[in-house]
């Protein structure tokens, strides 16, 4: 199965872990499709997301949800 949800993260990012936990708690089906992407793996990603992480991206809709977000915003984003 292709990963349908990406979480752009950074090393030792506590906010990124909070975002991942929120996905796991509120949308376990989506969590199984979550791919964590370290923004330092690519200069382009770093320039796009360095000041914005964590950011969730839906591959199917090419939509992004930036932190901070709560359970309701996450649910709406994934519906």
C-alpha distances in whole Angstrom, upper triangle without the diagonal:
4,6,9,12,14,17,20,22,25,26,28,27,28,27,24,23,25,22,19,21,22,18,18,21,21,17,15,12,12,13,10,8,11,12,15,17,21,23,25,23,24,27,26,24,27,29,27,26,29,31,28,25,24,22,19,17,15,13,13,17,18,20,21,22,25,26,28,27,27,25,26,25,22,22,23,21,18,19
4,6,9,11,14,17,19,22,24,26,25,26,25,22,22,23,21,18,21,21,17,18,21,20,17,16,13,12,13,10,7,10,10,13,14,18,20,22,20,21,24,22,20,23,25,23,23,25,28,25,23,21,19,16,14,12,10,11,14,15,17,18,20,22,24,26,25,26,24,25,24,20,21,22,19,16,18
4,6,7,11,13,16,19,21,23,21,23,21,18,18,20,17,14,17,18,14,15,18,18,14,14,11,9,10,8,5,6,6,10,11,15,17,20,18,19,22,20,18,21,23,21,20,22,24,22,19,17,15,12,11,9,8,10,13,13,14,15,17,19,20,23,21,22,21,22,21,17,18,19,16,14,16
4,7,10,13,16,20,22,24,22,23,21,18,19,19,16,14,17,17,13,14,17,16,13,13,11,8,10,9,6,7,8,11,13,16,18,21,19,20,22,20,18,21,23,20,19,22,23,20,18,16,14,10,8,6,5,7,10,10,11,12,14,17,19,21,19,20,19,20,18,15,15,16,13,11,13
4,7,10,13,16,19,20,18,19,17,14,15,16,12,11,14,13,10,12,15,14,11,12,11,7,8,9,6,5,6,9,10,14,15,18,17,18,21,19,16,18,20,17,16,19,20,17,15,13,10,7,6,5,6,8,10,10,10,10,11,13,15,17,15,17,16,17,15,12,13,14,11,9,13
4,6,9,13,16,17,15,17,15,12,13,15,11,10,14,14,11,13,16,16,14,14,14,10,10,11,8,6,5,6,7,10,11,15,14,15,17,16,12,15,17,14,13,15,17,14,12,10,8,6,5,7,7,11,12,10,11,9,10,12,13,16,15,17,17,19,16,13,15,16,13,12,16
4,6,10,13,14,12,13,11,8,10,11,8,8,11,12,10,12,15,15,14,14,15,11,10,12,10,7,6,5,6,8,10,13,13,14,17,15,12,13,16,13,11,13,14,11,9,7,6,5,6,9,11,14,15,13,12,10,10,10,11,13,13,15,16,18,15,13,15,17,13,13,17
4,7,11,13,10,13,11,8,11,13,10,10,14,14,13,15,18,18,17,18,19,15,14,16,14,10,9,6,5,6,6,10,10,11,13,12,8,9,12,10,7,9,11,9,6,6,5,6,8,11,12,16,16,14,13,10,10,10,11,13,14,17,18,20,17,15,18,19,16,16,20
4,7,9,7,10,9,6,9,11,10,10,13,14,14,16,18,19,19,19,20,17,15,17,16,12,10,7,6,5,6,9,10,12,14,14,10,10,13,12,9,9,11,9,6,5,7,9,11,15,16,20,20,17,16,13,13,11,11,13,15,17,19,21,19,17,20,21,18,19,23
4,6,5,9,9,7,10,13,12,12,15,17,17,18,21,22,22,22,23,20,18,20,19,15,13,9,8,5,6,7,10,12,13,14,11,9,12,13,9,8,10,10,7,8,10,13,15,18,20,23,23,21,20,17,16,14,13,15,17,20,22,24,22,20,24,25,22,22,26
4,5,9,11,9,10,13,14,14,16,18,19,19,22,24,24,23,25,22,20,21,21,17,15,11,10,7,9,9,11,14,15,17,14,12,15,16,13,11,13,14,11,11,14,16,18,22,23,26,27,24,23,20,20,17,16,18,20,22,24,27,25,23,26,28,25,25,29
4,6,9,8,9,12,13,13,15,17,18,19,21,23,23,23,25,23,20,21,22,18,16,13,13,10,12,12,15,17,18,20,17,15,18,19,15,13,15,15,12,12,15,17,20,23,25,28,28,26,25,22,20,18,16,17,19,21,23,26,24,22,26,28,25,26,29
4,5,5,7,9,10,11,13,15,16,17,19,20,21,21,23,21,18,20,20,17,15,12,12,10,11,12,15,17,18,19,16,14,17,17,13,11,12,12,8,8,12,14,17,21,22,26,26,23,22,18,17,14,12,13,16,18,20,22,21,19,23,24,22,23,26
4,5,5,6,9,10,11,12,14,15,16,18,20,20,23,20,18,20,21,17,17,14,15,13,15,16,18,21,22,22,19,17,20,19,16,14,14,13,10,9,13,15,18,21,24,27,27,25,23,19,17,15,12,12,14,16,17,21,20,18,21,23,22,22,26
4,5,5,6,9,10,11,13,14,15,16,18,19,21,19,16,19,20,16,16,13,14,13,14,16,19,20,21,21,18,17,19,17,14,13,12,11,8,7,10,12,16,19,21,24,24,22,20,16,14,11,8,9,11,12,15,17,16,15,18,20,18,19,23
4,5,5,6,9,10,11,12,14,15,16,17,19,16,14,16,16,13,12,9,11,10,12,14,16,18,19,19,15,15,17,16,12,12,13,11,7,5,8,10,13,16,18,21,21,20,18,14,13,11,9,10,11,13,15,18,16,14,17,19,17,18,21
4,5,5,6,9,10,10,12,14,15,15,18,16,13,15,16,12,13,10,12,12,14,16,18,20,22,22,19,18,21,20,16,16,16,14,11,9,11,12,15,18,20,23,23,22,20,17,15,14,11,12,13,14,15,18,17,15,18,20,18,18,22
4,5,5,6,9,10,10,12,14,14,17,15,13,16,17,14,15,13,15,15,17,19,21,23,24,24,20,20,22,21,17,17,17,14,11,9,12,12,16,18,21,23,23,22,20,17,14,13,10,10,10,10,11,15,14,13,16,18,17,17,20
4,5,5,6,9,10,11,12,13,15,13,11,14,14,11,13,11,13,14,15,18,20,21,23,22,18,18,20,18,15,16,16,13,10,7,8,8,12,14,17,20,19,18,16,13,11,10,8,8,8,9,10,13,12,10,13,15,13,14,17
4,5,5,6,9,10,10,10,13,11,8,11,12,8,10,9,12,13,15,18,19,21,23,22,19,19,22,20,16,17,18,15,12,9,10,9,12,14,16,19,19,19,17,15,13,12,11,12,11,12,12,15,14,11,14,16,14,14,17
4,5,5,6,8,10,10,13,12,9,12,14,11,13,12,15,17,19,21,22,24,27,26,22,23,25,23,20,21,21,18,15,12,13,12,16,17,20,22,22,22,20,17,15,15,13,13,12,11,11,14,15,12,14,17,16,15,18
4,5,5,6,8,9,12,11,9,13,14,12,14,14,17,18,20,23,24,26,27,27,23,23,25,23,20,21,20,17,15,12,13,11,15,16,19,20,20,20,18,16,13,13,11,11,9,8,7,11,11,8,10,13,13,12,15
4,6,5,5,7,9,7,6,10,10,9,12,12,15,17,19,22,23,24,26,25,21,23,25,22,19,21,21,18,15,12,12,10,12,13,15,17,17,18,16,14,12,13,12,13,11,10,8,11,11,8,9,12,11,10,13
4,6,6,5,8,8,5,8,10,9,12,13,16,19,21,24,24,26,28,28,24,25,27,25,22,23,24,21,18,15,15,13,15,15,18,19,20,21,19,18,16,17,16,16,14,13,11,14,14,11,12,15,14,13,15
4,6,6,10,10,8,11,14,13,16,16,20,22,24,27,27,29,31,30,27,28,30,27,24,26,25,22,20,17,17,15,18,18,20,22,22,23,21,19,17,18,16,16,14,11,9,12,14,11,11,15,15,13,15
4,6,9,9,9,12,13,13,16,17,20,23,24,28,28,29,32,30,26,28,29,27,24,26,25,22,20,17,16,14,16,16,19,19,20,21,18,17,15,16,15,15,12,10,6,9,11,8,7,11,12,10,12
4,6,5,6,9,10,10,14,16,19,22,23,27,26,28,30,29,25,27,29,26,23,25,26,22,20,17,16,13,14,13,16,16,17,18,17,16,15,17,16,17,14,12,9,11,12,8,7,11,11,8,10
4,5,5,6,9,10,13,15,19,21,24,27,26,28,31,30,26,28,30,27,25,27,27,24,21,18,18,15,16,15,17,18,19,20,19,19,17,19,19,19,17,15,12,15,15,12,11,15,14,11,13
4,5,5,7,9,13,15,19,22,24,27,26,28,31,29,26,28,30,27,25,28,28,25,22,20,18,15,15,14,15,15,17,19,18,18,18,20,20,21,18,17,15,16,17,13,12,15,14,10,12
4,5,5,6,10,13,16,19,21,24,23,25,27,26,22,24,26,24,22,24,25,21,19,16,15,11,12,10,12,12,14,15,15,15,14,17,17,18,16,16,13,15,14,11,10,13,11,8,11
4,5,5,9,10,14,17,19,22,22,23,26,25,22,23,26,23,21,23,24,21,18,15,14,11,12,12,14,15,17,17,17,16,15,17,17,18,16,15,14,16,16,12,12,15,14,11,14
4,6,9,11,15,18,21,23,22,24,27,26,23,25,27,25,23,25,26,23,20,18,17,14,14,13,14,15,18,19,19,18,18,20,20,21,19,19,17,19,19,15,15,18,16,13,16
4,7,10,13,16,19,21,20,21,25,23,20,23,25,22,21,23,25,22,19,17,15,12,12,10,11,12,15,15,16,16,16,18,19,21,19,19,18,19,18,15,15,17,15,12,15
4,6,10,13,15,18,17,19,22,21,17,19,22,20,17,20,21,18,15,13,12,9,10,10,11,13,15,14,14,14,14,15,16,18,17,17,16,18,17,13,15,17,14,12,15
4,6,10,12,15,14,15,19,18,14,17,19,17,16,18,20,17,14,13,12,10,10,11,11,14,16,14,15,14,15,16,17,19,18,20,19,21,20,16,18,20,17,15,18
4,7,9,12,11,13,16,16,13,14,17,16,13,15,17,15,11,10,10,9,10,12,13,16,18,16,16,14,14,14,15,17,17,19,19,21,20,16,19,21,18,17,20
4,6,9,8,10,13,12,9,11,14,13,11,12,15,13,11,10,10,10,10,13,13,17,18,15,16,14,15,14,15,18,18,21,21,24,21,18,21,22,19,19,22
4,5,6,8,11,12,8,9,12,12,10,10,13,13,10,10,11,12,13,16,16,20,21,18,18,16,16,15,16,18,20,22,23,26,23,21,24,25,22,22,25
4,5,6,8,8,5,5,8,9,7,7,11,10,9,10,10,12,13,16,16,20,20,17,17,15,16,14,15,18,19,22,24,26,23,21,24,25,22,22,26
4,5,7,9,7,6,9,11,10,9,12,13,12,13,14,16,17,20,20,24,24,21,21,19,19,18,18,21,23,26,27,30,27,25,28,29,25,26,30
4,7,9,7,8,11,12,12,12,15,16,14,15,15,16,16,19,18,22,23,20,21,19,20,19,20,23,24,27,28,31,28,26,28,29,26,26,29
4,5,5,6,9,10,11,11,15,15,14,16,15,17,16,19,18,22,22,19,20,18,20,19,21,23,25,28,29,31,28,26,29,29,26,26,29
4,6,5,6,9,10,10,13,15,15,17,16,18,18,21,20,24,24,20,21,19,21,19,21,24,26,29,31,32,29,28,31,31,27,28,31
4,5,5,6,9,10,13,14,14,16,15,17,16,18,17,21,20,17,18,16,18,17,20,22,24,27,29,30,27,26,29,28,24,25,29
4,5,5,6,8,11,11,11,12,11,13,13,16,15,19,19,15,16,14,15,14,16,19,21,24,26,27,24,22,25,25,22,22,26
4,5,5,5,9,10,10,12,12,15,15,18,19,22,22,18,18,16,17,15,16,19,21,24,26,28,25,23,27,27,23,25,28
4,6,6,8,10,11,14,13,16,16,19,20,23,22,18,18,16,17,15,17,19,22,25,28,29,25,24,28,27,24,25,29
4,6,8,8,10,12,10,13,13,16,16,20,18,15,14,12,14,12,14,17,19,22,25,26,22,21,24,24,20,22,25
4,6,5,6,8,8,11,12,15,16,20,18,15,14,11,12,10,11,14,16,20,22,23,20,19,22,22,19,20,24
4,6,6,9,10,14,15,19,20,23,22,19,18,15,15,12,12,15,18,21,24,25,22,21,25,25,22,23,27
4,6,9,10,14,16,19,21,24,23,20,18,15,14,11,11,13,16,19,22,24,20,20,24,24,21,23,27
4,6,7,10,12,16,18,21,20,17,15,11,10,7,7,10,12,16,19,20,17,16,20,20,17,19,23
3,5,9,11,15,17,20,19,17,15,11,10,7,7,9,12,15,17,19,16,15,19,20,17,18,22
4,7,10,13,16,19,18,16,14,10,9,6,6,8,10,13,15,17,14,13,17,17,15,16,20
4,7,10,13,15,15,12,10,7,6,4,6,9,10,13,15,16,13,11,15,15,12,13,17
4,7,10,12,12,10,8,6,5,6,8,11,10,12,13,14,12,9,12,13,9,10,14
4,6,9,8,7,6,4,6,9,11,14,13,15,16,16,13,11,13,13,10,10,13
4,6,6,5,5,6,9,12,14,16,15,16,16,16,14,11,12,12,9,8,11
4,6,5,7,9,12,15,18,20,18,20,20,20,17,15,16,16,12,11,13
4,6,8,11,14,17,20,22,20,21,20,20,18,16,16,15,12,11,12
4,5,9,12,15,18,20,18,20,20,19,16,15,15,13,10,10,11
4,7,10,13,17,19,18,20,20,20,17,15,16,15,11,12,14
4,7,10,14,16,14,17,17,16,13,12,14,12,8,10,12
4,6,10,12,11,14,15,15,12,11,13,12,8,10,13
4,7,9,8,11,12,12,9,8,11,10,7,10,13
4,6,7,11,13,14,10,10,14,13,11,13,16
3,5,9,12,13,10,10,14,14,12,15,18
4,7,10,12,9,10,14,14,13,15,18
4,7,8,6,7,10,11,10,12,15
4,6,5,6,9,10,11,12,14
4,6,5,6,9,10,11,12
4,5,5,6,9,10,11
4,5,5,6,9,10
4,5,5,6,9
4,5,5,6
4,5,5
4,6
4
